[in-house]
Amino acid sequence: MKLFSQDFNDGDKLPERQVFNGMGYKGENLSPHLAWDDVPPGTKSFVITCYDPDAPTGSGWWHWGVANLPADARTLPEGAGSGKAELPAGSVQTRTDFGSSGYGGAAPPAGESHRYIFTVYAIDVEKLDVDENASGAYLGFNVHFHQLGSASLTAMYS
């Protein structure tokens, strides 16, 4: 699989549009455009996550989770996780570590540089048993048992 974005390339600084609006930041809190291809045979749905492994929590920080994207989906427009563009019917955004569902942008503590890893997973079932209250860890647990392949893009922000 391959994952692309019109908003940044792998290893780039995350644009201000994708930065949180709060906690001292004044970003636009828009989820980025994402597109993927080279999907494994047997894919019945997709999951997208954004995870910061550098957050000073001992367990990282989940910034975004979208499950049950249909098998024919190959792109999400900028803002789809932020209510500014449509998600495909049947998709569900899970709870982030900000405490609600939907995209939560970068917001590292002052002086720290963090990685924001956007990943798309090809899933072997049409629907995972998750809802908007599912944590990132619970989503990841379900992905673990159903993934056929994955691709990631990493952006930096400080």
C-alpha positions in Angstrom: 0.0 0.0 0.0 1.0 3.6 -0.5 -0.3 6.7 1.4 -0.1 10.2 0.0 -1.2 13.7 1.0 -1.6 17.0 -1.0 -0.9 18.8 2.3 2.6 17.4 3.1 5.2 14.8 2.2 6.6 12.1 4.4 9.1 13.8 6.8 7.8 17.4 6.2 6.7 19.8 8.9 2.9 19.5 9.5 1.2 22.6 8.0 -0.5 25.1 10.3 -3.9 24.0 8.9 -3.4 20.7 10.6 -2.4 22.1 14.0 -4.8 22.2 17.0 -6.7 25.3 17.8 -6.3 25.4 21.6 -3.8 24.5 24.3 -1.8 27.7 23.2 -2.0 26.9 19.5 -4.0 28.8 16.8 -4.0 26.2 14.0 -7.1 25.5 11.9 -7.4 21.9 13.2 -8.2 20.5 9.8 -7.6 16.9 9.1 -5.2 16.6 6.1 -6.1 15.3 2.6 -5.1 11.7 2.4 -5.2 9.3 -0.6 -4.0 5.7 -0.9 -3.5 3.0 -3.5 -2.0 -0.5 -4.1 -4.7 -2.0 -1.9 -4.3 -5.7 -1.0 -6.8 -8.2 -2.4 -9.6 -9.0 -0.1 -9.9 -5.5 1.4 -13.4 -4.9 2.7 -12.9 -1.6 4.5 -10.2 0.9 5.7 -9.1 2.5 9.0 -7.2 5.7 9.3 -5.3 6.8 12.4 -3.0 9.7 13.5 -0.8 8.9 16.4 1.9 10.9 18.2 4.4 8.4 19.8 6.4 11.3 21.4 3.7 12.7 23.7 4.9 12.8 27.3 2.2 10.4 28.5 3.9 7.0 28.6 1.5 5.8 26.0 1.6 8.4 23.2 -1.4 10.4 22.0 -4.2 9.4 19.6 -5.1 12.4 17.4 -7.5 10.8 15.0 -9.3 7.5 14.3 -11.7 6.7 11.4 -13.1 3.2 11.0 -15.3 1.5 8.5 -14.3 3.5 5.5 -15.8 1.6 2.5 -13.6 -0.7 0.4 -14.0 1.6 -2.7 -12.7 4.7 -0.8 -9.3 5.9 -1.9 -9.2 9.5 -0.6 -10.4 11.8 2.1 -10.5 15.5 1.5 -8.9 18.0 3.8 -11.3 18.7 6.7 -13.2 15.4 6.5 -12.2 14.6 10.1 -13.1 18.1 11.2 -16.6 18.5 9.9 -15.5 20.7 7.0 -15.9 18.0 4.3 -17.8 14.8 4.1 -16.7 11.4 5.3 -18.0 8.4 3.4 -21.4 7.0 4.6 -21.0 4.4 7.3 -17.6 5.7 8.5 -17.2 6.3 12.2 -14.7 8.6 14.0 -13.4 7.2 17.3 -12.5 9.1 20.4 -9.1 10.8 20.5 -7.0 11.6 23.5 -8.5 15.1 23.5 -11.6 13.3 24.8 -13.9 13.5 21.8 -14.3 12.0 18.3 -12.9 13.7 15.2 -9.5 15.0 14.2 -7.4 16.8 16.9 -4.3 18.5 15.4 -0.7 18.7 16.6 -0.2 20.4 19.9 3.2 19.4 21.4 4.4 20.9 24.6 6.5 24.1 24.1 10.1 23.3 23.0 9.4 19.7 21.9 9.4 18.3 18.4 6.9 15.4 17.8 6.1 12.9 15.0 2.5 12.6 13.7 2.1 9.3 12.1 -0.9 9.0 9.7 -1.6 5.4 8.8 -4.2 3.8 6.5 -5.0 0.1 7.2 -6.7 -2.3 4.8 -9.2 -4.4 6.7 -10.6 -7.8 5.9 -14.1 -7.1 7.3 -16.7 -4.5 6.2 -17.1 -3.1 9.7 -15.1 -3.2 12.9 -17.2 -3.3 16.1 -16.2 0.2 17.2 -18.2 3.5 17.8 -17.4 7.1 18.5 -16.6 6.2 22.1 -13.9 3.7 21.2 -10.4 4.7 22.3 -7.4 4.7 20.0 -6.0 1.6 21.8 -9.3 -0.2 21.3 -9.4 0.7 17.7 -5.8 -0.5 17.3 -6.7 -3.8 19.1 -9.4 -4.4 16.5 -7.2 -3.4 13.6 -4.5 -5.9 14.8 -6.8 -8.9 14.1 -8.1 -7.7 10.8 -5.4 -5.8 8.9 -4.3 -7.0 5.5 -1.8 -4.2 5.0 -0.9 -0.6 5.9 0.9 2.5 4.8 2.0 5.5 6.8 3.1 9.1 6.4 5.0 10.9 9.2 5.0 14.7 9.7 6.9 16.7 12.3 5.8 19.6 14.4 7.4 21.7 17.1 
